[in-house]
Amino acid sequence: MSGRKETVLDLAKFVDKGVQVKLTGGRQVTGTLKGYDQLLNLVLDEAVEFEREQDDPLKLSGKTRQLGLIVCRGTAVMLVSPTDGTDEIANPFQSDGA
């Protein structure tokens, strides 16, 4: 075994493809992954931020903000997922009457 640490995530397969990134603090952005490093710093192009409701920060407001080329600091990255092949579904644990 070499002395080099390998990351758990293999982000190489997502380079030049669309990804969704959730960050600490509740921010959520999508864009094209252009690069990354071993600390999980991500470079996204054509990035779009999804704004949240002011009353309920857990809900998306439907508004977006164009960011362009951005760097997401690795310490703030909570989740990276591909945008292709994923769909948002209703919460099966939330009852309609609540």
mmCIF file as gemmi writes it, N, C-alpha and C atoms, coordinates in Angstrom:
data_model
loop_
_atom_site.group_PDB
_atom_site.id
_atom_site.type_symbol
_atom_site.label_atom_id
_atom_site.label_alt_id
_atom_site.label_comp_id
_atom_site.label_asym_id
_atom_site.label_entity_id
_atom_site.label_seq_id
_atom_site.pdbx_PDB_ins_code
_atom_site.Cartn_x
_atom_site.Cartn_y
_atom_site.Cartn_z
_atom_site.occupancy
_atom_site.B_iso_or_equiv
_atom_site.pdbx_formal_charge
_atom_site.auth_seq_id
_atom_site.auth_asym_id
_atom_site.pdbx_PDB_model_num
ATOM 1 N N . MET Axp A 1 ? 0.859 -1.181 0 1 0 ? 1 A 1
ATOM 2 C CA . MET Axp A 1 ? 0 0 0 1 0 ? 1 A 1
ATOM 3 C C . MET Axp A 1 ? 0.899 1.235 0 1 0 ? 1 A 1
ATOM 4 N N . SER Axp A 2 ? 0.586 2.177 -0.837 1 0 ? 2 A 1
ATOM 5 C CA . SER Axp A 2 ? 1.399 3.393 -0.924 1 0 ? 2 A 1
ATOM 6 C C . SER Axp A 2 ? 1.064 4.329 0.233 1 0 ? 2 A 1
ATOM 7 N N . GLY Axp A 3 ? 1.957 5.275 0.472 1 0 ? 3 A 1
ATOM 8 C CA . GLY Axp A 3 ? 1.75 6.231 1.545 1 0 ? 3 A 1
ATOM 9 C C . GLY Axp A 3 ? 0.776 7.333 1.172 1 0 ? 3 A 1
ATOM 10 N N . ARG Axp A 4 ? 0.331 7.362 -0.082 1 0 ? 4 A 1
ATOM 11 C CA . ARG Axp A 4 ? -0.581 8.398 -0.54 1 0 ? 4 A 1
ATOM 12 C C . ARG Axp A 4 ? -2.017 8.058 -0.158 1 0 ? 4 A 1
ATOM 13 N N . LYS Axp A 5 ? -2.719 9.04 0.39 1 0 ? 5 A 1
ATOM 14 C CA . LYS Axp A 5 ? -4.124 8.827 0.742 1 0 ? 5 A 1
ATOM 15 C C . LYS Axp A 5 ? -4.983 8.951 -0.511 1 0 ? 5 A 1
ATOM 16 N N . GLU Axp A 6 ? -5.964 8.089 -0.616 1 0 ? 6 A 1
ATOM 17 C CA . GLU Axp A 6 ? -6.908 8.189 -1.714 1 0 ? 6 A 1
ATOM 18 C C . GLU Axp A 6 ? -8.233 8.694 -1.158 1 0 ? 6 A 1
ATOM 19 N N . THR Axp A 7 ? -8.88 9.545 -1.926 1 0 ? 7 A 1
ATOM 20 C CA . THR Axp A 7 ? -10.157 10.076 -1.481 1 0 ? 7 A 1
ATOM 21 C C . THR Axp A 7 ? -11.24 9.018 -1.641 1 0 ? 7 A 1
ATOM 22 N N . VAL Axp A 8 ? -12.26 9.136 -0.827 1 0 ? 8 A 1
ATOM 23 C CA . VAL Axp A 8 ? -13.383 8.211 -0.901 1 0 ? 8 A 1
ATOM 24 C C . VAL Axp A 8 ? -14.172 8.458 -2.186 1 0 ? 8 A 1
ATOM 25 N N . LEU Axp A 9 ? -14.268 9.734 -2.566 1 0 ? 9 A 1
ATOM 26 C CA . LEU Axp A 9 ? -15.006 10.087 -3.773 1 0 ? 9 A 1
ATOM 27 C C . LEU Axp A 9 ? -14.099 10.044 -4.988 1 0 ? 9 A 1
ATOM 28 N N . ASP Axp A 10 ? -14.579 9.481 -6.068 1 0 ? 10 A 1
ATOM 29 C CA . ASP Axp A 10 ? -13.857 9.526 -7.331 1 0 ? 10 A 1
ATOM 30 C C . ASP Axp A 10 ? -14.577 10.541 -8.208 1 0 ? 10 A 1
ATOM 31 N N . LEU Axp A 11 ? -14.169 11.797 -8.092 1 0 ? 11 A 1
ATOM 32 C CA . LEU Axp A 11 ? -14.842 12.869 -8.822 1 0 ? 11 A 1
ATOM 33 C C . LEU Axp A 11 ? -14.404 12.965 -10.277 1 0 ? 11 A 1
ATOM 34 N N . ALA Axp A 12 ? -13.383 12.202 -10.676 1 0 ? 12 A 1
ATOM 35 C CA . ALA Axp A 12 ? -12.884 12.276 -12.047 1 0 ? 12 A 1
ATOM 36 C C . ALA Axp A 12 ? -13.985 11.954 -13.059 1 0 ? 12 A 1
ATOM 37 N N . LYS Axp A 13 ? -14.89 11.067 -12.701 1 0 ? 13 A 1
ATOM 38 C CA . LYS Axp A 13 ? -15.958 10.695 -13.645 1 0 ? 13 A 1
ATOM 39 C C . LYS Axp A 13 ? -17.01 11.797 -13.811 1 0 ? 13 A 1
ATOM 40 N N . PHE Axp A 14 ? -16.982 12.829 -12.942 1 0 ? 14 A 1
ATOM 41 C CA . PHE Axp A 14 ? -17.945 13.917 -13.041 1 0 ? 14 A 1
ATOM 42 C C . PHE Axp A 14 ? -17.368 15.184 -13.674 1 0 ? 14 A 1
ATOM 43 N N . VAL Axp A 15 ? -16.067 15.177 -14.013 1 0 ? 15 A 1
ATOM 44 C CA . VAL Axp A 15 ? -15.451 16.367 -14.62 1 0 ? 15 A 1
ATOM 45 C C . VAL Axp A 15 ? -16.114 16.634 -15.968 1 0 ? 15 A 1
ATOM 46 N N . ASP Axp A 16 ? -16.417 17.905 -16.212 1 0 ? 16 A 1
ATOM 47 C CA . ASP Axp A 16 ? -17.12 18.375 -17.415 1 0 ? 16 A 1
ATOM 48 C C . ASP Axp A 16 ? -18.554 17.863 -17.499 1 0 ? 16 A 1
ATOM 49 N N . LYS Axp A 17 ? -19.117 17.468 -16.352 1 0 ? 17 A 1
ATOM 50 C CA . LYS Axp A 17 ? -20.522 17.056 -16.286 1 0 ? 17 A 1
ATOM 51 C C . LYS Axp A 17 ? -21.219 17.887 -15.218 1 0 ? 17 A 1
ATOM 52 N N . GLY Axp A 18 ? -22.524 17.915 -15.273 1 0 ? 18 A 1
ATOM 53 C CA . GLY Axp A 18 ? -23.313 18.68 -14.317 1 0 ? 18 A 1
ATOM 54 C C . GLY Axp A 18 ? -23.342 18.018 -12.948 1 0 ? 18 A 1
ATOM 55 N N . VAL Axp A 19 ? -23.13 18.824 -11.9 1 0 ? 19 A 1
ATOM 56 C CA . VAL Axp A 19 ? -23.207 18.319 -10.531 1 0 ? 19 A 1
ATOM 57 C C . VAL Axp A 19 ? -24.034 19.283 -9.679 1 0 ? 19 A 1
ATOM 58 N N . GLN Axp A 20 ? -24.601 18.731 -8.631 1 0 ? 20 A 1
ATOM 59 C CA . GLN Axp A 20 ? -25.314 19.508 -7.623 1 0 ? 20 A 1
ATOM 60 C C . GLN Axp A 20 ? -24.482 19.43 -6.355 1 0 ? 20 A 1
ATOM 61 N N . VAL Axp A 21 ? -24.244 20.576 -5.727 1 0 ? 21 A 1
ATOM 62 C CA . VAL Axp A 21 ? -23.413 20.629 -4.53 1 0 ? 21 A 1
ATOM 63 C C . VAL Axp A 21 ? -24.211 21.285 -3.407 1 0 ? 21 A 1
ATOM 64 N N . LYS Axp A 22 ? -24.286 20.613 -2.265 1 0 ? 22 A 1
ATOM 65 C CA . LYS Axp A 22 ? -24.9 21.196 -1.075 1 0 ? 22 A 1
ATOM 66 C C . LYS Axp A 22 ? -23.776 21.592 -0.137 1 0 ? 22 A 1
ATOM 67 N N . LEU Axp A 23 ? -23.885 22.814 0.39 1 0 ? 23 A 1
ATOM 68 C CA . LEU Axp A 23 ? -22.841 23.371 1.234 1 0 ? 23 A 1
ATOM 69 C C . LEU Axp A 23 ? -23.36 23.593 2.648 1 0 ? 23 A 1
ATOM 70 N N . THR Axp A 24 ? -22.444 23.661 3.616 1 0 ? 24 A 1
ATOM 71 C CA . THR Axp A 24 ? -22.848 23.966 4.981 1 0 ? 24 A 1
ATOM 72 C C . THR Axp A 24 ? -23.492 25.348 4.979 1 0 ? 24 A 1
ATOM 73 N N . GLY Axp A 25 ? -24.449 25.55 5.854 1 0 ? 25 A 1
ATOM 74 C CA . GLY Axp A 25 ? -25.169 26.809 5.886 1 0 ? 25 A 1
ATOM 75 C C . GLY Axp A 25 ? -26.416 26.777 5.028 1 0 ? 25 A 1
ATOM 76 N N . GLY Axp A 26 ? -26.653 25.658 4.316 1 0 ? 26 A 1
ATOM 77 C CA . GLY Axp A 26 ? -27.89 25.498 3.563 1 0 ? 26 A 1
ATOM 78 C C . GLY Axp A 26 ? -27.83 25.908 2.106 1 0 ? 26 A 1
ATOM 79 N N . ARG Axp A 27 ? -26.706 26.408 1.637 1 0 ? 27 A 1
ATOM 80 C CA . ARG Axp A 27 ? -26.631 26.796 0.227 1 0 ? 27 A 1
ATOM 81 C C . ARG Axp A 27 ? -26.577 25.57 -0.667 1 0 ? 27 A 1
ATOM 82 N N . GLN Axp A 28 ? -27.165 25.753 -1.856 1 0 ? 28 A 1
ATOM 83 C CA . GLN Axp A 28 ? -27.205 24.672 -2.833 1 0 ? 28 A 1
ATOM 84 C C . GLN Axp A 28 ? -26.91 25.264 -4.202 1 0 ? 28 A 1
ATOM 85 N N . VAL Axp A 29 ? -25.933 24.7 -4.906 1 0 ? 29 A 1
ATOM 86 C CA . VAL Axp A 29 ? -25.565 25.196 -6.233 1 0 ? 29 A 1
ATOM 87 C C . VAL Axp A 29 ? -25.463 24.03 -7.206 1 0 ? 29 A 1
ATOM 88 N N . THR Axp A 30 ? -25.693 24.338 -8.474 1 0 ? 30 A 1
ATOM 89 C CA . THR Axp A 30 ? -25.447 23.371 -9.544 1 0 ? 30 A 1
ATOM 90 C C . THR Axp A 30 ? -24.537 24.031 -10.563 1 0 ? 30 A 1
ATOM 91 N N . GLY Axp A 31 ? -23.814 23.209 -11.282 1 0 ? 31 A 1
ATOM 92 C CA . GLY Axp A 31 ? -22.928 23.721 -12.314 1 0 ? 31 A 1
ATOM 93 C C . GLY Axp A 31 ? -22.145 22.585 -12.94 1 0 ? 31 A 1
ATOM 94 N N . THR Axp A 32 ? -21.232 22.955 -13.831 1 0 ? 32 A 1
ATOM 95 C CA . THR Axp A 32 ? -20.386 21.983 -14.507 1 0 ? 32 A 1
ATOM 96 C C . THR Axp A 32 ? -19.075 21.875 -13.749 1 0 ? 32 A 1
ATOM 97 N N . LEU Axp A 33 ? -18.746 20.679 -13.278 1 0 ? 33 A 1
ATOM 98 C CA . LEU Axp A 33 ? -17.511 20.468 -12.528 1 0 ? 33 A 1
ATOM 99 C C . LEU Axp A 33 ? -16.327 20.593 -13.472 1 0 ? 33 A 1
ATOM 100 N N . LYS Axp A 34 ? -15.455 21.556 -13.195 1 0 ? 34 A 1
ATOM 101 C CA . LYS Axp A 34 ? -14.274 21.781 -14.035 1 0 ? 34 A 1
ATOM 102 C C . LYS Axp A 34 ? -13.003 21.259 -13.388 1 0 ? 34 A 1
ATOM 103 N N . GLY Axp A 35 ? -12.984 21.153 -12.055 1 0 ? 35 A 1
ATOM 104 C CA . GLY Axp A 35 ? -11.795 20.652 -11.385 1 0 ? 35 A 1
ATOM 105 C C . GLY Axp A 35 ? -12.038 20.461 -9.904 1 0 ? 35 A 1
ATOM 106 N N . TYR Axp A 36 ? -11.097 19.776 -9.265 1 0 ? 36 A 1
ATOM 107 C CA . TYR Axp A 36 ? -11.184 19.5 -7.828 1 0 ? 36 A 1
ATOM 108 C C . TYR Axp A 36 ? -9.784 19.15 -7.338 1 0 ? 36 A 1
ATOM 109 N N . ASP Axp A 37 ? -9.605 19.107 -6.04 1 0 ? 37 A 1
ATOM 110 C CA . ASP Axp A 37 ? -8.335 18.667 -5.468 1 0 ? 37 A 1
ATOM 111 C C . ASP Axp A 37 ? -8.592 17.701 -4.313 1 0 ? 37 A 1
ATOM 112 N N . GLN Axp A 38 ? -7.523 17.266 -3.657 1 0 ? 38 A 1
ATOM 113 C CA . GLN Axp A 38 ? -7.65 16.262 -2.601 1 0 ? 38 A 1
ATOM 114 C C . GLN Axp A 38 ? -8.374 16.786 -1.368 1 0 ? 38 A 1
ATOM 115 N N . LEU Axp A 39 ? -8.479 18.11 -1.228 1 0 ? 39 A 1
ATOM 116 C CA . LEU Axp A 39 ? -9.204 18.691 -0.091 1 0 ? 39 A 1
ATOM 117 C C . LEU Axp A 39 ? -10.687 18.909 -0.403 1 0 ? 39 A 1
ATOM 118 N N . LEU Axp A 40 ? -11.126 18.458 -1.572 1 0 ? 40 A 1
ATOM 119 C CA . LEU Axp A 40 ? -12.502 18.571 -2.045 1 0 ? 40 A 1
ATOM 120 C C . LEU Axp A 40 ? -12.893 20.006 -2.407 1 0 ? 40 A 1
ATOM 121 N N . ASN Axp A 41 ? -11.904 20.864 -2.665 1 0 ? 41 A 1
ATOM 122 C CA . ASN Axp A 41 ? -12.206 22.166 -3.238 1 0 ? 41 A 1
ATOM 123 C C . ASN Axp A 41 ? -12.691 21.907 -4.66 1 0 ? 41 A 1
ATOM 124 N N . LEU Axp A 42 ? -13.814 22.512 -5.031 1 0 ? 42 A 1
ATOM 125 C CA . LEU Axp A 42 ? -14.418 22.261 -6.336 1 0 ? 42 A 1
ATOM 126 C C . LEU Axp A 42 ? -14.444 23.54 -7.161 1 0 ? 42 A 1
ATOM 127 N N . VAL Axp A 43 ? -14.198 23.419 -8.442 1 0 ? 43 A 1
ATOM 128 C CA . VAL Axp A 43 ? -14.359 24.532 -9.38 1 0 ? 43 A 1
ATOM 129 C C . VAL Axp A 43 ? -15.565 24.204 -10.246 1 0 ? 43 A 1
ATOM 130 N N . LEU Axp A 44 ? -16.574 25.07 -10.193 1 0 ? 44 A 1
ATOM 131 C CA . LEU Axp A 44 ? -17.796 24.888 -10.975 1 0 ? 44 A 1
ATOM 132 C C . LEU Axp A 44 ? -17.939 26.037 -11.965 1 0 ? 44 A 1
ATOM 133 N N . ASP Axp A 45 ? -18.301 25.712 -13.198 1 0 ? 45 A 1
ATOM 134 C CA . ASP Axp A 45 ? -18.57 26.724 -14.213 1 0 ? 45 A 1
ATOM 135 C C . ASP Axp A 45 ? -20.072 26.777 -14.456 1 0 ? 45 A 1
ATOM 136 N N . GLU Axp A 46 ? -20.543 27.932 -14.896 1 0 ? 46 A 1
ATOM 137 C CA . GLU Axp A 46 ? -21.976 28.151 -15.15 1 0 ? 46 A 1
ATOM 138 C C . GLU Axp A 46 ? -22.796 27.8 -13.908 1 0 ? 46 A 1
ATOM 139 N N . ALA Axp A 47 ? -22.285 28.175 -12.75 1 0 ? 47 A 1
ATOM 140 C CA . ALA Axp A 47 ? -22.93 27.82 -11.486 1 0 ? 47 A 1
ATOM 141 C C . ALA Axp A 47 ? -24.199 28.646 -11.259 1 0 ? 47 A 1
ATOM 142 N N . VAL Axp A 48 ? -25.193 27.984 -10.681 1 0 ? 48 A 1
ATOM 143 C CA . VAL Axp A 48 ? -26.468 28.613 -10.339 1 0 ? 48 A 1
ATOM 144 C C . VAL Axp A 48 ? -26.769 28.276 -8.888 1 0 ? 48 A 1
ATOM 145 N N . GLU Axp A 49 ? -27.067 29.3 -8.086 1 0 ? 49 A 1
ATOM 146 C CA . GLU Axp A 49 ? -27.439 29.086 -6.684 1 0 ? 49 A 1
ATOM 147 C C . GLU Axp A 49 ? -28.954 29.085 -6.568 1 0 ? 49 A 1
ATOM 148 N N . PHE Axp A 50 ? -29.482 28.155 -5.805 1 0 ? 50 A 1
ATOM 149 C CA . PHE Axp A 50 ? -30.913 28.092 -5.541 1 0 ? 50 A 1
ATOM 150 C C . PHE Axp A 50 ? -31.169 28.796 -4.22 1 0 ? 50 A 1
ATOM 151 N N . GLU Axp A 51 ? -31.943 29.886 -4.279 1 0 ? 51 A 1
ATOM 152 C CA . GLU Axp A 51 ? -32.185 30.682 -3.075 1 0 ? 51 A 1
ATOM 153 C C . GLU Axp A 51 ? -33.223 30.011 -2.191 1 0 ? 51 A 1
ATOM 154 N N . ARG Axp A 52 ? -33.152 30.302 -0.902 1 0 ? 52 A 1
ATOM 155 C CA . ARG Axp A 52 ? -34.036 29.712 0.1 1 0 ? 52 A 1
ATOM 156 C C . ARG Axp A 52 ? -35.075 30.719 0.57 1 0 ? 52 A 1
ATOM 157 N N . GLU Axp A 53 ? -36.145 30.204 1.146 1 0 ? 53 A 1
ATOM 158 C CA . GLU Axp A 53 ? -37.183 31.057 1.733 1 0 ? 53 A 1
ATOM 159 C C . GLU Axp A 53 ? -36.608 31.766 2.954 1 0 ? 53 A 1
ATOM 160 N N . GLN Axp A 54 ? -36.973 33.037 3.149 1 0 ? 54 A 1
ATOM 161 C CA . GLN Axp A 54 ? -36.472 33.754 4.324 1 0 ? 54 A 1
ATOM 162 C C . GLN Axp A 54 ? -37.146 33.259 5.599 1 0 ? 54 A 1
ATOM 163 N N . ASP Axp A 55 ? -38.423 32.889 5.501 1 0 ? 55 A 1
ATOM 164 C CA . ASP Axp A 55 ? -39.153 32.403 6.674 1 0 ? 55 A 1
ATOM 165 C C . ASP Axp A 55 ? -38.699 31.002 7.085 1 0 ? 55 A 1
ATOM 166 N N . ASP Axp A 56 ? -38.441 30.144 6.091 1 0 ? 56 A 1
ATOM 167 C CA . ASP Axp A 56 ? -38.05 28.759 6.35 1 0 ? 56 A 1
ATOM 168 C C . ASP Axp A 56 ? -36.805 28.433 5.523 1 0 ? 56 A 1
ATOM 169 N N . PRO Axp A 57 ? -35.622 28.505 6.13 1 0 ? 57 A 1
ATOM 170 C CA . PRO Axp A 57 ? -34.395 28.291 5.369 1 0 ? 57 A 1
ATOM 171 C C . PRO Axp A 57 ? -34.222 26.871 4.828 1 0 ? 57 A 1
ATOM 172 N N . LEU Axp A 58 ? -35.096 25.945 5.217 1 0 ? 58 A 1
ATOM 173 C CA . LEU Axp A 58 ? -35.009 24.588 4.698 1 0 ? 58 A 1
ATOM 174 C C . LEU Axp A 58 ? -35.746 24.431 3.371 1 0 ? 58 A 1
ATOM 175 N N . LYS Axp A 59 ? -36.544 25.434 2.98 1 0 ? 59 A 1
ATOM 176 C CA . LYS Axp A 59 ? -37.328 25.372 1.752 1 0 ? 59 A 1
ATOM 177 C C . LYS Axp A 59 ? -36.692 26.213 0.663 1 0 ? 59 A 1
ATOM 178 N N . LEU Axp A 60 ? -36.67 25.668 -0.552 1 0 ? 60 A 1
ATOM 179 C CA . LEU Axp A 60 ? -36.202 26.446 -1.695 1 0 ? 60 A 1
ATOM 180 C C . LEU Axp A 60 ? -37.309 27.393 -2.141 1 0 ? 60 A 1
ATOM 181 N N . SER Axp A 61 ? -36.938 28.623 -2.517 1 0 ? 61 A 1
ATOM 182 C CA . SER Axp A 61 ? -37.935 29.614 -2.908 1 0 ? 61 A 1
ATOM 183 C C . SER Axp A 61 ? -38.306 29.52 -4.378 1 0 ? 61 A 1
ATOM 184 N N . GLY Axp A 62 ? -37.529 28.808 -5.163 1 0 ? 62 A 1
ATOM 185 C CA . GLY Axp A 62 ? -37.784 28.755 -6.598 1 0 ? 62 A 1
ATOM 186 C C . GLY Axp A 62 ? -36.986 29.803 -7.359 1 0 ? 62 A 1
ATOM 187 N N . LYS Axp A 63 ? -36.41 30.768 -6.64 1 0 ? 63 A 1
ATOM 188 C CA . LYS Axp A 63 ? -35.578 31.791 -7.276 1 0 ? 63 A 1
ATOM 189 C C . LYS Axp A 63 ? -34.159 31.258 -7.424 1 0 ? 63 A 1
ATOM 190 N N . THR Axp A 64 ? -33.497 31.68 -8.489 1 0 ? 64 A 1
ATOM 191 C CA . THR Axp A 64 ? -32.112 31.286 -8.703 1 0 ? 64 A 1
ATOM 192 C C . THR Axp A 64 ? -31.257 32.521 -8.916 1 0 ? 64 A 1
ATOM 193 N N . ARG Axp A 65 ? -29.956 32.339 -8.737 1 0 ? 65 A 1
ATOM 194 C CA . ARG Axp A 65 ? -28.997 33.423 -8.945 1 0 ? 65 A 1
ATOM 195 C C . ARG Axp A 65 ? -27.839 32.86 -9.757 1 0 ? 65 A 1
ATOM 196 N N . GLN Axp A 66 ? -27.549 33.495 -10.886 1 0 ? 66 A 1
ATOM 197 C CA . GLN Axp A 66 ? -26.447 33.068 -11.75 1 0 ? 66 A 1
ATOM 198 C C . GLN Axp A 66 ? -25.12 33.502 -11.115 1 0 ? 66 A 1
ATOM 199 N N . LEU Axp A 67 ? -24.211 32.567 -10.899 1 0 ? 67 A 1
ATOM 200 C CA . LEU Axp A 67 ? -22.931 32.87 -10.266 1 0 ? 67 A 1
ATOM 201 C C . LEU Axp A 67 ? -21.761 32.802 -11.24 1 0 ? 67 A 1
ATOM 202 N N . GLY Axp A 68 ? -21.866 32.016 -12.29 1 0 ? 68 A 1
ATOM 203 C CA . GLY Axp A 68 ? -20.769 31.878 -13.242 1 0 ? 68 A 1
ATOM 204 C C . GLY Axp A 68 ? -19.72 30.893 -12.747 1 0 ? 68 A 1
ATOM 205 N N . LEU Axp A 69 ? -18.443 31.27 -12.842 1 0 ? 69 A 1
ATOM 206 C CA . LEU Axp A 69 ? -17.342 30.412 -12.43 1 0 ? 69 A 1
ATOM 207 C C . LEU Axp A 69 ? -17.064 30.63 -10.941 1 0 ? 69 A 1
ATOM 208 N N . ILE Axp A 70 ? -17.136 29.547 -10.145 1 0 ? 70 A 1
ATOM 209 C CA . ILE Axp A 70 ? -16.949 29.676 -8.697 1 0 ? 70 A 1
ATOM 210 C C . ILE Axp A 70 ? -16.024 28.581 -8.169 1 0 ? 70 A 1
ATOM 211 N N . VAL Axp A 71 ? -15.514 28.8 -6.972 1 0 ? 71 A 1
ATOM 212 C CA . VAL Axp A 71 ? -14.765 27.783 -6.222 1 0 ? 71 A 1
ATOM 213 C C . VAL Axp A 71 ? -15.541 27.502 -4.942 1 0 ? 71 A 1
ATOM 214 N N . CYS Axp A 72 ? -15.862 26.248 -4.714 1 0 ? 72 A 1
ATOM 215 C CA . CYS Axp A 72 ? -16.503 25.822 -3.469 1 0 ? 72 A 1
ATOM 216 C C . CYS Axp A 72 ? -15.411 25.271 -2.575 1 0 ? 72 A 1
ATOM 217 N N . ARG Axp A 73 ? -15.238 25.864 -1.421 1 0 ? 73 A 1
ATOM 218 C CA . ARG Axp A 73 ? -14.201 25.409 -0.501 1 0 ? 73 A 1
ATOM 219 C C . ARG Axp A 73 ? -14.564 24.034 0.049 1 0 ? 73 A 1
ATOM 220 N N . GLY Axp A 74 ? -13.589 23.158 0.075 1 0 ? 74 A 1
ATOM 221 C CA . GLY Axp A 74 ? -13.824 21.77 0.465 1 0 ? 74 A 1
ATOM 222 C C . GLY Axp A 74 ? -14.391 21.595 1.855 1 0 ? 74 A 1
ATOM 223 N N . THR Axp A 75 ? -14.019 22.487 2.79 1 0 ? 75 A 1
ATOM 224 C CA . THR Axp A 75 ? -14.533 22.353 4.158 1 0 ? 75 A 1
ATOM 225 C C . THR Axp A 75 ? -16.021 22.659 4.241 1 0 ? 75 A 1
ATOM 226 N N . ALA Axp A 76 ? -16.573 23.323 3.227 1 0 ? 76 A 1
ATOM 227 C CA . ALA Axp A 76 ? -17.995 23.673 3.224 1 0 ? 76 A 1
ATOM 228 C C . ALA Axp A 76 ? -18.847 22.673 2.439 1 0 ? 76 A 1
ATOM 229 N N . VAL Axp A 77 ? -18.223 21.779 1.688 1 0 ? 77 A 1
ATOM 230 C CA . VAL Axp A 77 ? -18.96 20.833 0.844 1 0 ? 77 A 1
ATOM 231 C C . VAL Axp A 77 ? -19.514 19.702 1.697 1 0 ? 77 A 1
ATOM 232 N N . MET Axp A 78 ? -20.836 19.507 1.61 1 0 ? 78 A 1
ATOM 233 C CA . MET Axp A 78 ? -21.475 18.414 2.338 1 0 ? 78 A 1
ATOM 234 C C . MET Axp A 78 ? -21.875 17.274 1.409 1 0 ? 78 A 1
ATOM 235 N N . LEU Axp A 79 ? -22.271 17.615 0.165 1 0 ? 79 A 1
ATOM 236 C CA . LEU Axp A 79 ? -22.785 16.598 -0.747 1 0 ? 79 A 1
ATOM 237 C C . LEU Axp A 79 ? -22.459 16.992 -2.177 1 0 ? 79 A 1
ATOM 238 N N . VAL Axp A 80 ? -22.033 16.025 -2.968 1 0 ? 80 A 1
ATOM 239 C CA . VAL Axp A 80 ? -21.827 16.221 -4.403 1 0 ? 80 A 1
ATOM 240 C C . VAL Axp A 80 ? -22.581 15.106 -5.1 1 0 ? 80 A 1
ATOM 241 N N . SER Axp A 81 ? -23.473 15.481 -6.027 1 0 ? 81 A 1
ATOM 242 C CA . SER Axp A 81 ? -24.217 14.459 -6.761 1 0 ? 81 A 1
ATOM 243 C C . SER Axp A 81 ? -24.369 14.897 -8.213 1 0 ? 81 A 1
ATOM 244 N N . PRO Axp A 82 ? -24.466 13.937 -9.133 1 0 ? 82 A 1
ATOM 245 C CA . PRO Axp A 82 ? -24.655 14.294 -10.538 1 0 ? 82 A 1
ATOM 246 C C . PRO Axp A 82 ? -26.056 14.848 -10.762 1 0 ? 82 A 1
ATOM 247 N N . THR Axp A 83 ? -26.184 15.776 -11.7 1 0 ? 83 A 1
ATOM 248 C CA . THR Axp A 83 ? -27.518 16.305 -12.002 1 0 ? 83 A 1
ATOM 249 C C . THR Axp A 83 ? -28.254 15.394 -12.971 1 0 ? 83 A 1
ATOM 250 N N . ASP Axp A 84 ? -27.528 14.693 -13.821 1 0 ? 84 A 1
ATOM 251 C CA . ASP Axp A 84 ? -28.163 13.762 -14.76 1 0 ? 84 A 1
ATOM 252 C C . ASP Axp A 84 ? -28.535 12.482 -14.035 1 0 ? 84 A 1
ATOM 253 N N . GLY Axp A 85 ? -29.753 12.006 -14.295 1 0 ? 85 A 1
ATOM 254 C CA . GLY Axp A 85 ? -30.181 10.749 -13.711 1 0 ? 85 A 1
ATOM 255 C C . GLY Axp A 85 ? -30.761 10.866 -12.315 1 0 ? 85 A 1
ATOM 256 N N . THR Axp A 86 ? -30.973 12.096 -11.818 1 0 ? 86 A 1
ATOM 257 C CA . THR Axp A 86 ? -31.59 12.259 -10.505 1 0 ? 86 A 1
ATOM 258 C C . THR Axp A 86 ? -32.863 13.082 -10.638 1 0 ? 86 A 1
ATOM 259 N N . ASP Axp A 87 ? -33.863 12.734 -9.874 1 0 ? 87 A 1
ATOM 260 C CA . ASP Axp A 87 ? -35.131 13.453 -9.846 1 0 ? 87 A 1
ATOM 261 C C . ASP Axp A 87 ? -35.511 13.733 -8.408 1 0 ? 87 A 1
ATOM 262 N N . GLU Axp A 88 ? -36.174 14.865 -8.192 1 0 ? 88 A 1
ATOM 263 C CA . GLU Axp A 88 ? -36.673 15.191 -6.86 1 0 ? 88 A 1
ATOM 264 C C . GLU Axp A 88 ? -38.041 14.554 -6.688 1 0 ? 88 A 1
ATOM 265 N N . ILE Axp A 89 ? -38.251 13.902 -5.538 1 0 ? 89 A 1
ATOM 266 C CA . ILE Axp A 89 ? -39.524 13.26 -5.264 1 0 ? 89 A 1
ATOM 267 C C . ILE Axp A 89 ? -40.13 13.876 -4.008 1 0 ? 89 A 1
ATOM 268 N N . ALA Axp A 90 ? -41.422 13.653 -3.832 1 0 ? 90 A 1
ATOM 269 C CA . ALA Axp A 90 ? -42.093 14.119 -2.626 1 0 ? 90 A 1
ATOM 270 C C . ALA Axp A 90 ? -41.588 13.315 -1.429 1 0 ? 90 A 1
ATOM 271 N N . ASN Axp A 91 ? -41.577 13.95 -0.262 1 0 ? 91 A 1
ATOM 272 C CA . ASN Axp A 91 ? -41.128 13.291 0.971 1 0 ? 91 A 1
ATOM 273 C C . ASN Axp A 91 ? -42.165 12.243 1.361 1 0 ? 91 A 1
ATOM 274 N N . PRO Axp A 92 ? -41.801 10.971 1.36 1 0 ? 92 A 1
ATOM 275 C CA . PRO Axp A 92 ? -42.785 9.925 1.697 1 0 ? 92 A 1
ATOM 276 C C . PRO Axp A 92 ? -43.109 9.879 3.19 1 0 ? 92 A 1
ATOM 277 N N . PHE Axp A 93 ? -42.329 10.565 4.022 1 0 ? 93 A 1
ATOM 278 C CA . PHE Axp A 93 ? -42.542 10.54 5.468 1 0 ? 93 A 1
ATOM 279 C C . PHE Axp A 93 ? -43.364 11.719 5.958 1 0 ? 93 A 1
ATOM 280 N N . GLN Axp A 94 ? -43.666 12.645 5.063 1 0 ? 94 A 1
ATOM 281 C CA . GLN Axp A 94 ? -44.431 13.826 5.441 1 0 ? 94 A 1
ATOM 282 C C . GLN Axp A 94 ? -45.893 13.601 5.05 1 0 ? 94 A 1
ATOM 283 N N . SER Axp A 95 ? -46.785 13.722 6.025 1 0 ? 95 A 1
ATOM 284 C CA . SER Axp A 95 ? -48.213 13.52 5.716 1 0 ? 95 A 1
ATOM 285 C C . SER Axp A 95 ? -48.802 14.817 5.176 1 0 ? 95 A 1
ATOM 286 N N . ASP Axp A 96 ? -49.775 14.7 4.297 1 0 ? 96 A 1
ATOM 287 C CA . ASP Axp A 96 ? -50.402 15.872 3.686 1 0 ? 96 A 1
ATOM 288 C C . ASP Axp A 96 ? -51.248 16.66 4.683 1 0 ? 96 A 1
ATOM 289 N N . GLY Axp A 97 ? -51.747 15.999 5.709 1 0 ? 97 A 1
ATOM 290 C CA . GLY Axp A 97 ? -52.615 16.65 6.676 1 0 ? 97 A 1
ATOM 291 C C . GLY Axp A 97 ? -51.873 17.47 7.733 1 0 ? 97 A 1
ATOM 292 N N . ALA Axp A 98 ? -50.558 17.381 7.779 1 0 ? 98 A 1
ATOM 293 C CA . ALA Axp A 98 ? -49.794 18.063 8.826 1 0 ? 98 A 1
ATOM 294 C C . ALA Axp A 98 ? -49.577 19.511 8.525 1 0 ? 98 A 1
